[in-house]
Amino acid sequence: MLMLKLLAVGFTILFSYSAALLGASCSVEPLFVRPARDGAIQEAMINALVQAERTADIAGYVFSDPELTEAVVAAHERGVEVRVIIDGAYAAPHYDSVYCLRHAGIGVSRPHGPHRFHHTFLVVDERLVIAGDLDPTAAANGQAWESAVVIRCPETAREFASEFSELWDTFDVVPAEDDPPRQVTIVAEAGIGGSIEPSGEVDVGYCGGQTFRITPSAGYEIASVWVDGLINVGAVDTYTFQFVTVDRTIRARFVRAKDACSSPRVDINTASHTELQGITHIGPHRADEIMRLSDQEPFCCIDALAKVDRLNGERIWLEEIKAEGIACVDPGTSGVDYPCTHGWEGN
């Protein structure tokens, strides 16, 4: 009975303390991440670092998220005092982002002894705390179930900052490593309908960066760009890797341009007999044949007109049809998403 009373008193004190903290100047926001879902926790941490003005203290069991590393380095370069504490098992000078942070001039500390460091929180300007299950790793960003809370409360933030400073003063600073641990490679590939540069296996210095440019071919547009086979970064024409510490991949995908066959051009798969005769070298006989062939199998590109009588042996006529710019193939009527050729390279 006494134990229950003590628990009740303790709960009342804790509730009163929390209620006082969560007054008009304080708020708590829960964050959740699930596999294949956008990294809400990572986004909140990056936004907090972008807004940092004076200090940013980061505590975590491990630290290997390249995008978060970029935000941390950017804050440091703006003059924000950044400190990082990582568990001793993952705080070797050559380990992932530790090497990047130390060479950027950011202090990294680690506990000594057999005990594990499981604190995971970020404190910014002694006004905001993000705490919870949020180890800053690429794997945790959208590839695991994670949870955290954003606490906007100066009183609470100062307590976290005080705890961090006490640990910082007792732990060992990680030395900077002179030689990079290894070379890393980014494999860049493009699907049919465009290119990516540079392409193939691209060697990148450890903790270095690389920008890729994606260009669609004529009649195509960028559909999506996939990073590491897991993250779709959208239909972007450039993508930059920062602070690369492991082998990565990037692949661009393309689709036929939606406006490739807009009026007043003539879609050879759906045009009327009269409309087809408006195309150079297409008289009544060839218009009949085009309509017959398109009913059997839609033309996938203008070069496929080589199947039509006499056009298959008159390349100059086909080139003149293309140069005229009236004939076209709409991707919605072609039924294919790959380039087709019939003897010559087509558009």
Phi, psi and omega in degrees: 000317179298319179298319179296321178296318179297319178296320179296318178296316180298318179296319180297317179296316180296318180295318180296318180298315180295319181297322179294320180292323184270047176280205184296333184264003184233150176207156177232131180236118178281145178231142180224143177231138177234160176304140179064021177240149182306145183280084183296325182289314178301316180299318180295320179293318179296316179299320179296320179291324178297325182271355181298139180244326185238306186222153174212116179247128183237126176240132180198156177293322180214158181217111182210014180280115184296324180290322177291323176301317178300317180294322179295314180296320179297319178296316178301318181290340175278354180104004177286135177281111184249133175228142182228133174242129181229152177302146184302331181291338183240015184247023175296148183303333183264002188276121171034238188288345178301317178300316181295315182296315183295320180286345173274355179092014181266135180287132176233130182237159181215147177287157175248158181099182187277351187278146182273151179253105185249009173297137173221102178200161176231132177239127181239122173054024181053034178227340184222140178230135168242118186222151177146210180270084192219040178310122184285079177233157178296325181294328181284343183274091177082006180238012180205166173274120182224156176214151179199169175232143172259118182250113177258091185199112183303320182299313179293318180299322179293326178293318176296318180296322179294318178297318180298314182297322179295319177293318181302320183289339183256345182269173182264135177284134180283127179289159177278138179267131183285316185260135177297146183297320184191168173273144178238157186233140172248122178266119182247129181225151176233139176282182180295135177109011179176188183217164174226136181229136350293163182234168181081208179274114183251116179283134181231136176298144181305128182074013179269189181223167180202132177258136177244140179247129184251128183230122176281151174284169179301132180084004180236163173220160181289128179268313182193158175232123184252130179251126179061021178070005186235327189248121175269110183270006175099185181272065184266149179264353172218149174214135182241126171273137177237145173051056183283123180236354176222162178299138183231169176223154173215135181222130179258140177239149185229156174226162176300138180296135183291333183259023184289347185219051182270158180302143014265020179288167186242119177282114185293346178274339185235356184293152176283170179301319181292317181297319180297326180289349175282354178269136181304142179070004179251100175265190182304317182297311182290327176299318176302315183292321178299316180295321179294314181293320181292331175293325180286315181203118182303144175291133182267346178193169182296325179300339179291349174296350176299343177286342185282146183311129177071335176291337181290343179245003182240082183298326182297323178294316180297319178295323178292324176298315180293319181293328180298325175081010179273312182289140178205171177232118178282134181299335180285343180253346184283330179077007179226157177237030180227154178291146176234145178226149178228069179102329181227156176290133183246177178268000000 
